[in-house]
Amino acid sequence: MASPVSTYRHVLALTGPLLPLVSFLARLPVAMSQFGSVLLVARTSGSLAAAGIVGGCLSAGQVVCGPVLGRLADRHGQRHVVLAAAAVNAVATTALVAGALAGLATVPLAALGAVTGASVPLIGPLARTRSVALAHRAGAGEGVVGAVHSLEGTLDEVSFVFGPALVGLAALALHPAVALGGAAALVAAFGAAYALHPTAAVTAGGPRRAGGRRAGVARQPRVVHAVRGSLALQGAMFGACQAGIASLTAALGVPGQAGLVYAAMGVVSAAVGLALGALPARYGLRLRWRTATGAALVLSVPLLFTQTLWPLYAVVTVLGAAYAPHLITAFALTERVVEPARLAESMAFAASSLVAGQAVALAVSGRLAEAYGPSGAFAVAVGAAALCLVIALATRVPAERPGGTGARPVREIAAVQGLSGGYAGR
């Protein structure tokens, strides 16, 4: 097994050191906006129901319009699409803050939330698409492509740990409006920086056939739909765990611990995801998918019997080790089987599936937690994990990339490009 440091040096040789940093900072607003909107509306209106409606509309906007933005990025290139989306999102987020502070009614606030969600610039899925395109352009092997997915998955995990944490700290020290206003500033600055980075040239838009029709309109392979279902169930696990953790910590009289418990799970998940990049390519995606979903099922069952705080920390932290491998493998499977001309759309669809599953499960498991206690919510997580494993076992996964990889050795890629040159000069 190659060392993680060596593997990721090769990845940075492809992307340059600045792109992952910029894309990470541009992802933070996505992780901040939903939680921030809920806290802001709850604070200004005094109504948790109104806050839930606004947060739900924000999620719905992202789920519905995410694949549309991905399709536009495939067709017209990432630069113009991300610039436009980041600008609209910054304005919409600012308007949501102003509207909440001005005491607008729930309906107009929900409309602003929907626009905010619909204009999320999808940095996570698009960064995956761009980095994979850089790897294929350099003729990288499956090991490097796998490391790209691991790095992008880790950046997502870390952003979704630190994003809500930043919102919580800003809300506690100042006001939720400061947190959401900060999200607007971040998406405006770093969304634009990501769009204007020189690597955007590799995602300039798909080819078109004579008559203006875009190439690549074939039906998606069945495995793509199976992966989307698996990601929706993964999102359901997230939502159910959130509801169960919140319910148990509240019952124990320490509701403030809920965020810390969930953050511990995210930190472990991110660490395991980063280490996954050094796993040899001979451990194929089918094996990784089945192993990750099987581990999620086995490690989630103890949640049903957890009744005190420190066991909750232990169980949830260990469970986090199964999450990143599943997410990374799911996105890698998507990248392997879809046409390059539809990759951004497919990545966005996969991310939207995750968000949709989380939103639905959070609402359902929250009611179950009220009726049956934390175990009611955790039962949803266990059930979703079981269905994930069934999908992984029942789905036929191609053993290798269709059409072959055409890969060059990693050492050759690093030697040609230089470990510090990245994309510069291409």
C-alpha positions as CSV (number, residue, x, y, z in Angstrom):
1,M,0.0,0.0,0.0
2,A,1.4,3.4,-1.0
3,S,1.7,6.0,1.8
4,P,-1.1,8.6,1.9
5,V,1.4,11.4,1.7
6,S,3.0,10.1,-1.5
7,T,-0.4,9.4,-3.1
8,Y,-1.8,12.9,-2.4
9,R,1.4,14.5,-3.6
10,H,0.6,13.0,-7.0
11,V,-2.9,14.3,-6.8
12,L,-1.6,17.8,-6.0
13,A,0.7,17.5,-9.0
14,L,-2.5,17.4,-11.1
15,T,-4.6,20.1,-9.4
16,G,-2.0,22.4,-8.0
17,P,-2.0,23.2,-4.3
18,L,-4.4,26.2,-4.6
19,L,-7.5,24.4,-6.1
20,P,-8.3,22.1,-3.2
21,L,-8.0,25.1,-0.8
22,V,-10.2,27.4,-2.8
23,S,-12.8,24.6,-3.4
24,F,-12.9,23.8,0.3
25,L,-13.6,27.4,1.2
26,A,-16.2,27.6,-1.5
27,R,-17.9,24.5,-0.1
28,L,-18.3,25.9,3.4
29,P,-21.4,28.1,2.5
30,V,-23.3,25.0,1.4
31,A,-22.7,23.5,4.8
32,M,-23.5,26.7,6.6
33,S,-26.6,27.9,4.8
34,Q,-29.3,25.3,5.9
35,F,-28.3,25.2,9.5
36,G,-27.8,29.0,9.5
37,S,-31.2,29.7,8.0
38,V,-32.9,27.5,10.6
39,L,-31.2,29.3,13.5
40,L,-31.8,32.7,12.0
41,V,-35.5,32.2,11.3
42,A,-36.0,30.5,14.7
43,R,-34.3,33.5,16.4
44,T,-36.1,36.3,14.5
45,S,-39.5,34.7,14.3
46,G,-39.6,32.7,17.5
47,S,-41.1,29.8,15.6
48,L,-39.4,26.5,15.1
49,A,-42.1,25.5,12.6
50,A,-41.3,28.5,10.4
51,A,-37.6,27.8,10.7
52,G,-38.2,24.2,9.6
53,I,-40.3,25.3,6.6
54,V,-37.6,27.7,5.4
55,G,-34.8,25.2,5.9
56,G,-36.9,22.6,4.1
57,C,-37.5,24.9,1.1
58,L,-33.8,25.6,1.0
59,S,-33.0,21.9,0.8
60,A,-35.8,21.3,-1.8
61,G,-34.4,24.1,-4.0
62,Q,-31.0,22.4,-4.0
63,V,-32.4,18.9,-4.7
64,V,-34.5,20.1,-7.6
65,C,-32.1,22.5,-9.2
66,G,-28.7,20.8,-8.4
67,P,-28.9,18.5,-11.4
68,V,-30.0,21.3,-13.7
69,L,-26.9,23.4,-12.7
70,G,-24.8,20.3,-13.3
71,R,-26.2,19.8,-16.8
72,L,-25.6,23.5,-17.6
73,A,-21.9,23.1,-16.4
74,D,-21.6,20.0,-18.7
75,R,-23.0,22.0,-21.6
76,H,-21.5,25.5,-21.1
77,G,-18.5,24.9,-18.9
78,Q,-18.0,25.4,-15.1
79,R,-16.6,28.9,-15.3
80,H,-19.7,30.8,-16.4
81,V,-22.2,28.6,-14.5
82,V,-20.4,28.8,-11.2
83,L,-19.9,32.6,-11.5
84,A,-23.6,33.1,-12.1
85,A,-24.7,30.7,-9.4
86,A,-22.3,32.1,-6.8
87,A,-23.5,35.6,-7.6
88,V,-27.2,34.7,-7.3
89,N,-26.6,32.6,-4.2
90,A,-24.8,35.5,-2.4
91,V,-27.6,37.9,-3.2
92,A,-30.3,35.4,-2.2
93,T,-28.6,34.6,1.0
94,T,-28.2,38.3,1.8
95,A,-31.8,38.9,1.0
96,L,-32.8,36.0,3.3
97,V,-30.8,37.6,6.2
98,A,-32.4,41.0,5.5
99,G,-35.9,39.5,5.3
100,A,-35.6,37.6,8.5
101,L,-34.2,40.6,10.4
102,A,-37.1,42.7,8.9
103,G,-39.7,40.3,10.2
104,L,-41.0,39.0,6.9
105,A,-43.7,36.4,7.0
106,T,-43.0,32.7,6.6
107,V,-44.1,32.5,2.9
108,P,-41.7,35.1,1.5
109,L,-38.9,33.8,3.7
110,A,-39.5,30.3,2.4
111,A,-39.4,31.6,-1.2
112,L,-36.0,33.3,-0.5
113,G,-34.9,30.0,1.1
114,A,-35.9,28.1,-2.1
115,V,-33.9,30.5,-4.3
116,T,-30.9,30.2,-2.0
117,G,-31.0,26.5,-2.3
118,A,-31.6,26.5,-6.0
119,S,-28.6,28.7,-6.6
120,V,-26.1,26.7,-4.5
121,P,-23.1,26.5,-6.8
122,L,-22.4,22.8,-6.3
123,I,-18.7,23.2,-5.7
124,G,-18.3,19.7,-4.3
125,P,-19.7,17.8,-7.3
126,L,-18.1,20.2,-9.8
127,A,-14.7,20.0,-8.0
128,R,-14.9,16.2,-8.3
129,T,-15.6,16.5,-12.0
130,R,-12.8,19.0,-12.6
131,S,-10.2,17.0,-10.6
132,V,-11.1,13.7,-12.4
133,A,-10.9,15.5,-15.7
134,L,-7.4,16.7,-14.8
135,A,-6.4,13.1,-13.9
136,H,-7.7,11.6,-17.1
137,R,-6.2,14.4,-19.2
138,A,-2.8,13.4,-17.6
139,G,-3.4,9.7,-18.3
140,A,-3.5,8.9,-14.6
141,G,-4.2,5.3,-13.4
142,E,-7.1,4.2,-11.2
143,G,-5.0,4.6,-8.1
144,V,-4.6,8.3,-8.7
145,V,-8.3,8.7,-9.7
146,G,-9.3,6.9,-6.5
147,A,-7.1,9.3,-4.5
148,V,-8.9,12.2,-6.2
149,H,-12.2,10.9,-5.0
150,S,-10.9,10.3,-1.5
151,L,-9.5,13.9,-1.3
152,E,-12.8,15.4,-2.6
153,G,-14.8,13.3,-0.2
154,T,-12.6,14.3,2.7
155,L,-13.0,18.0,1.8
156,D,-16.8,17.5,1.7
157,E,-16.7,15.8,5.1
158,V,-14.6,18.4,6.7
159,S,-16.7,21.2,5.3
160,F,-19.9,19.7,6.7
161,V,-18.2,19.4,10.1
162,F,-16.8,22.9,10.3
163,G,-19.6,24.7,8.5
164,P,-22.3,24.0,11.1
165,A,-19.7,24.5,13.8
166,L,-18.9,28.0,12.5
167,V,-22.6,28.8,12.4
168,G,-23.1,27.6,15.9
169,L,-20.2,29.6,17.3
170,A,-21.2,32.8,15.4
171,A,-24.8,32.4,16.5
172,L,-23.7,31.9,20.1
173,A,-21.2,34.7,20.2
174,L,-23.0,37.2,18.0
175,H,-26.1,36.4,16.0
176,P,-27.2,33.8,13.3
177,A,-27.4,36.7,10.9
178,V,-23.6,37.1,11.1
179,A,-23.1,33.4,10.3
180,L,-25.4,33.5,7.3
181,G,-23.9,36.8,6.1
182,G,-20.5,35.2,6.3
183,A,-21.7,32.4,4.1
184,A,-22.8,34.9,1.5
185,A,-19.4,36.6,1.6
186,L,-17.6,33.2,1.3
187,V,-19.7,32.0,-1.7
188,A,-19.2,35.4,-3.5
189,A,-15.4,35.4,-2.9
190,F,-14.3,31.8,-3.2
191,G,-17.1,30.7,-5.6
192,A,-15.7,33.3,-8.0
193,A,-12.1,32.2,-7.2
194,Y,-13.0,28.6,-8.0
195,A,-14.7,29.5,-11.2
196,L,-11.8,31.7,-12.4
197,H,-9.1,29.2,-11.5
198,P,-7.1,28.2,-14.6
199,T,-8.2,24.5,-14.3
200,A,-11.7,25.5,-15.4
201,A,-10.4,25.1,-18.9
202,V,-10.7,21.3,-18.7
203,T,-14.4,21.7,-18.0
204,A,-15.2,24.1,-20.8
205,G,-18.3,22.2,-22.0
206,G,-19.2,19.0,-23.9
207,P,-18.9,18.5,-27.6
208,R,-22.0,19.1,-29.8
209,R,-23.1,17.2,-32.8
210,A,-24.1,18.8,-36.1
211,G,-27.2,20.9,-35.7
212,G,-26.3,22.0,-32.2
213,R,-27.4,18.8,-30.3
214,R,-25.0,17.8,-27.6
215,A,-23.3,14.5,-27.7
216,G,-23.9,12.0,-24.9
217,V,-27.6,11.6,-24.6
218,A,-27.7,7.8,-24.0
219,R,-29.7,6.4,-21.1
220,Q,-27.7,6.1,-17.9
221,P,-26.5,2.6,-16.9
222,R,-28.5,0.9,-14.2
223,V,-25.7,1.0,-11.7
224,V,-26.0,4.8,-11.7
225,H,-29.6,4.7,-10.4
226,A,-28.6,2.0,-7.8
227,V,-25.8,4.3,-6.6
228,R,-28.3,7.3,-6.4
229,G,-30.6,5.1,-4.3
230,S,-27.7,4.1,-2.1
231,L,-26.7,7.7,-1.6
232,A,-30.3,8.7,-0.7
233,L,-30.3,5.9,2.0
234,Q,-26.9,7.2,3.2
235,G,-28.5,10.6,3.5
236,A,-31.4,9.0,5.4
237,M,-28.8,7.6,7.9
238,F,-27.4,11.1,8.4
239,G,-30.8,12.5,9.0
240,A,-31.9,9.7,11.3
241,C,-28.6,10.0,13.3
242,Q,-29.1,13.7,13.7
243,A,-32.6,13.3,15.0
244,G,-31.6,10.4,17.3
245,I,-28.5,12.2,18.7
246,A,-30.6,15.3,19.3
247,S,-33.3,13.3,21.0
248,L,-31.0,11.3,23.3
249,T,-28.8,14.3,24.3
250,A,-32.0,16.3,25.1
251,A,-33.3,13.4,27.2
252,L,-30.0,13.2,29.1
253,G,-30.2,17.0,29.8
254,V,-27.2,17.9,27.7
255,P,-28.6,19.1,24.4
256,G,-25.5,21.1,23.7
257,Q,-23.6,17.9,23.3
258,A,-25.5,17.0,20.1
259,G,-23.3,19.0,17.8
260,L,-20.1,17.7,19.3
261,V,-21.2,14.1,19.0
262,Y,-22.1,14.6,15.3
263,A,-18.8,16.4,14.8
264,A,-16.9,13.5,16.2
265,M,-18.5,11.2,13.7
266,G,-17.6,13.6,10.9
267,V,-14.0,13.9,12.0
268,V,-13.4,10.2,12.0
269,S,-15.2,9.8,8.7
270,A,-13.0,12.4,7.1
271,A,-9.8,10.8,8.5
272,V,-10.8,7.4,7.2
273,G,-11.8,8.9,3.8
274,L,-8.3,10.5,3.5
275,A,-6.6,7.2,4.3
276,L,-8.8,5.4,1.7
277,G,-6.8,7.2,-1.0
278,A,-3.8,5.1,-0.3
279,L,-5.8,1.8,-0.8
280,P,-4.4,-0.1,-3.8
281,A,-6.6,-0.1,-6.9
282,R,-6.8,-3.9,-6.8
283,Y,-9.4,-3.5,-4.1
284,G,-12.2,-2.8,-6.6
285,L,-15.2,-0.6,-6.3
286,R,-17.6,-3.5,-6.0
287,L,-15.7,-4.9,-3.0
288,R,-15.4,-1.4,-1.4
289,W,-19.1,-0.7,-1.9
290,R,-20.2,-4.0,-0.3
291,T,-17.7,-3.7,2.5
292,A,-18.7,-0.1,3.4
293,T,-22.4,-0.8,3.4
294,G,-21.9,-4.0,5.4
295,A,-19.8,-2.1,7.9
296,A,-22.4,0.6,8.2
297,L,-25.1,-1.9,9.0
298,V,-23.0,-3.8,11.6
299,L,-21.8,-0.5,13.3
300,S,-25.2,1.1,13.3
301,V,-27.0,-1.7,15.2
302,P,-25.5,-0.7,18.6
303,L,-27.3,2.7,18.3
304,L,-30.5,0.9,19.1
305,F,-29.2,0.0,22.6
306,T,-27.3,3.2,23.4
307,Q,-28.9,5.1,26.3
308,T,-26.1,7.2,27.9
309,L,-23.7,9.9,26.6
310,W,-20.3,8.3,26.5
311,P,-21.4,5.1,24.8
312,L,-23.2,7.4,22.3
313,Y,-19.9,9.1,21.6
314,A,-18.1,5.8,21.2
315,V,-20.8,4.2,18.9
316,V,-21.3,7.2,16.7
317,T,-17.6,7.9,16.4
318,V,-16.9,4.3,15.2
319,L,-19.9,4.4,12.9
320,G,-18.3,7.4,11.2
321,A,-15.6,5.1,9.9
322,A,-18.1,3.5,7.5
323,Y,-19.6,6.7,6.1
324,A,-16.7,8.2,4.0
325,P,-15.8,4.9,2.3
326,H,-19.4,4.5,1.1
327,L,-19.7,8.1,-0.1
328,I,-16.3,8.1,-1.9
329,T,-17.1,4.7,-3.5
330,A,-20.5,5.9,-4.7
331,F,-19.1,9.0,-6.4
332,A,-16.3,6.9,-7.9
333,L,-18.8,4.4,-9.3
334,T,-20.7,7.3,-10.8
335,E,-17.6,8.7,-12.4
336,R,-16.5,5.3,-13.8
337,V,-19.7,4.5,-15.7
338,V,-21.2,7.7,-16.9
339,E,-20.2,9.5,-20.1
340,P,-17.7,12.4,-19.5
341,A,-20.1,14.7,-21.2
342,R,-22.7,14.1,-18.5
343,L,-20.3,13.8,-15.5
344,A,-21.2,17.1,-13.7
345,E,-24.9,16.5,-14.1
346,S,-24.5,13.0,-12.7
347,M,-22.3,14.1,-9.8
348,A,-24.9,16.8,-9.0
349,F,-27.7,14.3,-9.1
350,A,-25.8,12.0,-6.7
351,A,-25.2,14.9,-4.3
352,S,-28.9,15.9,-4.5
353,S,-29.9,12.3,-3.7
354,L,-27.9,12.5,-0.5
355,V,-29.5,15.8,0.5
356,A,-33.0,14.6,-0.3
357,G,-32.6,11.4,1.7
358,Q,-31.3,13.4,4.7
359,A,-34.1,15.9,4.6
360,V,-36.9,13.3,4.4
361,A,-35.4,11.1,7.1
362,L,-34.8,14.0,9.4
363,A,-38.5,14.9,9.3
364,V,-39.7,11.3,9.6
365,S,-37.2,10.2,12.3
366,G,-37.8,13.4,14.3
367,R,-41.5,12.3,14.7
368,L,-40.5,8.8,15.5
369,A,-38.1,10.1,18.2
370,E,-40.9,12.1,19.7
371,A,-43.2,9.0,19.8
372,Y,-40.7,6.2,20.7
373,G,-37.6,7.9,21.9
374,P,-34.1,8.0,20.4
375,S,-34.3,4.3,19.4
376,G,-37.2,5.2,17.0
377,A,-34.9,7.5,15.1
378,F,-31.9,5.2,15.2
379,A,-34.1,2.4,13.8
380,V,-34.5,4.4,10.6
381,A,-30.7,4.6,10.4
382,V,-30.3,0.9,10.8
383,G,-33.1,0.2,8.3
384,A,-31.5,2.5,5.7
385,A,-28.1,0.8,6.3
386,A,-29.7,-2.6,5.6
387,L,-31.2,-1.4,2.4
388,C,-27.9,0.1,1.3
389,L,-26.3,-3.3,1.8
390,V,-29.1,-5.0,-0.2
391,I,-28.5,-2.6,-3.1
392,A,-24.8,-3.1,-3.1
393,L,-25.1,-6.9,-3.1
394,A,-27.8,-6.9,-5.8
395,T,-26.2,-4.4,-8.2
396,R,-23.9,-5.6,-11.0
397,V,-20.8,-3.4,-10.9
398,P,-18.4,-3.3,-13.9
399,A,-15.0,-4.8,-13.0
400,E,-13.2,-2.0,-14.9
401,R,-13.7,1.3,-16.6
402,P,-15.6,0.9,-20.0
403,G,-13.1,1.3,-22.8
404,G,-10.0,0.8,-20.6
405,T,-8.1,3.4,-18.7
406,G,-5.3,4.3,-21.0
407,A,-3.3,5.0,-17.8
408,R,0.3,6.0,-17.5
409,P,2.3,5.1,-14.4
410,V,2.0,7.6,-11.5
411,R,5.8,8.1,-11.5
412,E,5.6,9.2,-15.1
413,I,2.8,11.7,-14.4
414,A,4.7,13.2,-11.5
415,A,7.9,13.4,-13.5
416,V,6.3,15.1,-16.5
417,Q,4.2,17.7,-14.5
418,G,6.4,18.3,-11.5
419,L,5.1,18.1,-8.0
420,S,4.7,21.8,-7.6
421,G,3.7,22.8,-11.1
422,G,0.1,21.5,-11.1
423,Y,-2.0,22.8,-13.9
424,A,0.1,25.8,-14.6
425,G,1.1,26.4,-18.2
426,R,-1.2,23.9,-19.8
